[in-house]
Amino acid sequence: MPSDDDFFLLQALELAREAASAAEVPIGAVVALGGKIIGRGRNSPISLNDPTAHAEILALRDAAATIRNYRLEGATMYTTLEPCVMCAGALVAARIARLVFGARDLRFGGVRSKFSLADSDLLNHRVEIVEGVRGAECSELIRSFFESRRG
């Protein structure tokens, strides 16, 4: 595992903690290109009243605005939880080169758990996928968030 993967996943974890503090499901994402973060996002569908305001979508929007291009060729997305199908489709549309995620989403995962959208042979672009980076920490953050809400 490249040490950059660990570093950037830590940045995504910090954003996930910010989401939890705002009573949002704790998912964070960053987009890196050339060793620098060009996009950041944390789950915000409740606060933004926007069902598409997932961490990955917000990070992609931020990255595209930063480089002034909707194509993010050569970039890597780092996210704490396996993307859903909406986010996996957006990764393909943006031409993200790599996806690095922490924990699987056994209920809604669009990359490994339920579907294999991001690297499907049926699509014109395939994302390289690395999973499990800081996986235990990412899983624990989600687990403890929902446990505290069930009270």
C-alpha positions in Angstrom: 0.0 0.0 0.0 1.5 3.4 -1.0 2.0 5.6 2.1 0.0 8.3 0.3 -3.1 6.1 0.5 -2.9 6.0 4.3 -2.3 9.8 4.5 -5.2 10.7 2.2 -7.6 8.2 3.9 -6.8 9.9 7.2 -7.9 13.2 5.6 -11.1 11.6 4.6 -11.6 10.2 8.1 -11.3 13.7 9.5 -14.1 14.9 7.2 -16.2 11.9 8.2 -15.8 12.9 11.8 -16.9 16.4 10.9 -20.0 14.9 9.2 -20.8 13.0 12.5 -20.5 16.2 14.5 -23.1 17.7 12.2 -25.4 14.7 12.8 -24.8 13.4 9.3 -23.7 9.8 8.5 -19.9 9.9 9.0 -18.5 9.5 5.5 -15.7 11.7 4.2 -13.9 11.8 0.8 -11.0 13.5 -0.8 -9.8 13.6 -4.4 -6.0 13.8 -4.8 -4.0 14.6 -8.0 -0.3 14.9 -8.2 0.1 14.3 -4.5 -2.2 17.2 -3.5 -5.8 17.3 -2.4 -7.9 19.0 -5.0 -11.4 18.1 -3.7 -13.0 17.5 -0.3 -16.5 16.4 0.7 -18.3 15.1 3.8 -21.8 13.6 3.9 -24.3 16.5 3.9 -27.7 15.3 2.5 -29.6 16.4 5.6 -28.0 19.8 6.1 -28.2 20.6 2.4 -31.6 19.0 1.8 -30.0 17.2 -1.1 -30.2 13.5 -1.6 -27.1 13.7 -3.9 -24.9 15.4 -1.3 -22.9 12.3 -0.6 -19.2 12.9 0.4 -17.9 11.5 -2.9 -20.2 13.7 -5.0 -19.2 16.8 -3.1 -15.5 15.9 -3.3 -15.9 15.4 -7.1 -17.6 18.7 -7.5 -14.9 20.5 -5.5 -12.1 18.8 -7.5 -13.7 19.6 -10.8 -14.1 23.3 -9.8 -10.5 23.4 -8.5 -9.0 22.1 -11.8 -11.7 23.7 -13.9 -12.5 20.4 -15.7 -15.2 17.9 -15.3 -12.8 15.1 -16.2 -10.6 14.1 -13.3 -8.2 11.9 -15.3 -5.3 10.6 -13.2 -7.0 11.5 -9.9 -7.6 9.2 -7.0 -10.7 9.3 -4.8 -10.2 8.4 -1.1 -13.4 7.6 0.8 -14.1 6.1 4.2 -17.0 3.9 3.0 -17.5 1.9 -0.2 -19.4 4.2 -2.6 -23.1 3.6 -3.5 -24.2 3.1 -7.1 -24.8 6.8 -7.6 -21.3 7.7 -6.4 -19.7 4.8 -8.3 -21.3 6.0 -11.5 -20.1 9.5 -10.9 -16.5 8.1 -10.4 -16.7 6.5 -13.9 -18.2 9.6 -15.4 -15.5 11.8 -14.0 -12.8 9.3 -15.2 -11.3 8.9 -11.8 -8.2 6.6 -12.1 -8.2 5.0 -8.7 -10.6 4.6 -5.8 -9.3 3.8 -2.3 -11.9 3.1 0.3 -11.8 2.0 3.9 -14.9 -0.1 4.8 -17.4 -2.1 2.7 -21.0 -1.1 2.7 -22.8 -4.4 2.9 -26.2 -2.9 2.4 -25.7 -0.4 -0.4 -22.1 -0.8 -1.8 -21.9 -0.1 -5.5 -18.3 -1.1 -6.0 -17.8 -4.5 -4.3 -20.6 -5.5 -1.9 -23.7 -5.4 -4.0 -22.5 -4.3 -7.5 -19.2 -3.9 -9.3 -20.1 -0.8 -11.2 -16.8 1.2 -11.1 -14.7 -1.4 -12.8 -17.4 -3.1 -14.9 -16.3 -4.4 -18.4 -19.6 -3.1 -19.7 -18.5 0.6 -19.3 -16.1 2.6 -21.3 -13.9 3.5 -18.2 -12.8 1.3 -15.4 -11.6 2.6 -12.0 -8.7 0.8 -10.3 -10.1 -0.2 -6.8 -8.2 -0.6 -3.6 -10.2 -1.5 -0.5 -9.5 -1.9 3.2 -7.2 1.0 3.8 -7.8 2.0 7.5 -10.8 -0.3 7.2 -11.2 -1.1 10.9 -11.1 2.6 11.8 -13.7 3.4 9.1 -16.0 0.6 10.1 -15.8 1.5 13.8 -16.7 5.1 13.1 -19.9 4.1 11.2 -20.7 1.4 13.8 -20.4 3.7 16.8 -22.3 6.5 15.1 -25.4 4.3 14.5 -25.0 2.7 17.9 -25.1 6.1 19.6 -28.2 7.1 17.6 -30.1 4.0 18.7 -29.3 5.0 22.2 
